[in-house]
Amino acid sequence: VFDGRVPCSEAIKYINGWVIIATVGNILNICSTCYCLSHGVLAALDDNWLAIMGFGALASWLSITQFFESTSTYYVLIATLQSGVPRVGRFFVGILPFFFAYAVFGVGYFSSYSERFSTLDNACVTLFSLLNGDVIHDVFQDLHSNSPAISRFYLYTFLALFIYAVLNIFVAIIEDSFFATKHVQEEGKSVIE
């Protein structure tokens, strides 16, 4: 690998992600356990170490899914995500400028009278909530009082673009990956039989 005969794109295929996840989880768990044992009850007050402990537990639980790999019925979610996440990621990168355009406009135009758009972070959280169908009526009411026409146009176009188009494309990409995974699994079963 290091002498340049094997490209990195090929060499990375031989790295076992499960080993990395399990190792990171174990290291985080060992570090947080040592910290908790050395500091006693005071360790519960340190948010940084609690976060390390939480990430260690997360990695440990994620590493358990590797044992489902031999049973295709249980492993279908992981296999679907393995084939779908790169495609979703590329689509996500393509849609981010649209999302941030709406967020920045919301901050620029609505921040003076709406707490929901007072910062870029609040605007992104509000738009993500709208995208998932939460607080739609509340946001419409909040923005309507000071600028009825622009707020309606802003919210209707955001909701139409992101709920009707973007979310459906996300679902279609994952669904396509699911059916491709199922097809590969069925072909594998027919070859074995």
N, C-alpha and C positions, 0 to 999 in steps of 0.2 A: 504494500500500500504506500509506503513512504518513499519508495524510489520512483514513483510516478507511473509505474506500469498499469496499476489498477486505478481507474478514476474514483474519486470520492463518492460519486453517485452509485457506483457498484459496491464499494466497500461498506457504505452505510446500510445496505440491505442485510449485512451479516451481524449487525448490532441488535441484540435482543432488548427491546424496550421494557419488557417485563422485569428483567434483571435490574435495569436502571431504576425503575419505579420502586421495586422492592428494596434496593440498596439505599436509595434516598430516604424512603420511609423508615427503614431501620436506623439509619444514622440520625434522623430527626428524633425518632423515639428514644434512642439511647441518650442523646444530648439533653432532651427535655426531662427524661427520667433522672439523669444525674443532677440536673439543676434543681428539680423538685426535691430530691432526696437531700441535697446539700442546704437548701434554703427553707425546707419545711413548709409551714402554713403560708409563709410570705410569698411563696412561688405562685399562689393563686391570684396574687395582686398584680403580677407582671404580665401585661397584655402581650408583649413580644414573645415571651416563652410559651404562653398559652396558644399563640398563633403557630409557633413551631410544633407544639404538641398536636394541634389540630391538623396541620399539614402532614405530619407523620402518620396520624391515624387515617387520614384520607388516602395517602399513598399505600398504606398497609391494606386497606379495604379494596382499593383498585387492583392491587397485585393478586388478590384472590381470584379475580376473574380469569387469570391465565389458566386456571385449572379447568375452566369450561371449554377450552380450545379443542379438546378431543371430542366433545359432544356438540355437534353442529346445531342441535335444537337450542341449546342454552347459549351458544356463542354467536348467534345470528345478529344480535345487537352490536357486538364488538366488531364483527366482520363488516357489517353495514357501515358503521362509523369509520372503519379503516379505509373503505373505498369511497365514502361520501364526504368525509371532512375536508380532504384537499380541494374538492370541487366547490364545496360550500365556502371554504376559506377564500378561494379566488373570487367567487361571486360576492362575498362579504367585502373584500377589498374594493371591488368595483362599485358597491353601493354606499360605502362610507362617505364619499364626498357629498352625496345627496342628503344623507342623514345630518352631517355636520352643517351643510348649508341651511337646512331648516333650523337646526339648533342655534346657529350664529344669528340668523335672522330673528329668531324668537328672543334671544338675549338683546339684540340691538333695538328691537321695536317694542317688546312687551316688558322689559325688565323694570321700567320705571313704575309700573303699577301692578305687577304680578310677581309674587314670591316664587311661583313655579318657574319663571324664566329669569330670575335675578342673577344667576351665574350660569356659565356654560355647563357645569355639572348638573345643576337643577334642571336646566333645559333638556339635557340628554336623558335624565331620569324621567322627566315628564313625557318626553316623546316616546321613550321606551315603554312607559306605562300605557300611553295611548295606543301604541303598536300592539300591545297585548290585550287591549280592550278594557283597561282599568281607567277609572276616573274620567271617562270621556265627557260626560255631562258636566262634571265639575269644572273641567278645563274650558269647555265652551262657555259656561256661565262666567267664569273668572275673566276671560279675555273679552267677552262680548260688551261689557259695560263701557269700556273706553274706546274701542274701535270695532264696531259691529261688522262692517263690511270686510275689512282686511283680516280680522281674526277668523271670520267664517271661511274666507277663501284660503287662508293659511292652513287651517285645520282640515277642511274638506280635501284639499289637494294632498296634504300629508297622509291622511288616512286612506284616501283612494290609492295613492301610489304605493304606500307601504303595506297596507293590509291586503288589498286586492291583487297587487302585482308581486311585490317582494316576498311576502310570506308564502304565497302560493308557489313561487319559484323555489324557495327553500324547501318546501314540502316535496315538490316534484323532484328535486335533486336527490333528496334522501330516499324518496320512494323508488326512484330509478336505481339507486345503489342497493336498496333492499331486494328488489326483484333480481338484479344482477347477482347478488350474493346467493339468493335462493336458487337461481338457475345453476350456478357453479356447484352448490352443494348437492343438488339433484343429479347433476352429471357425475359428480364424484361417487354418489351412491350407486348409480347404474353401472359405473365401471367396476366397482367392487363386487357387485352381484354378478 
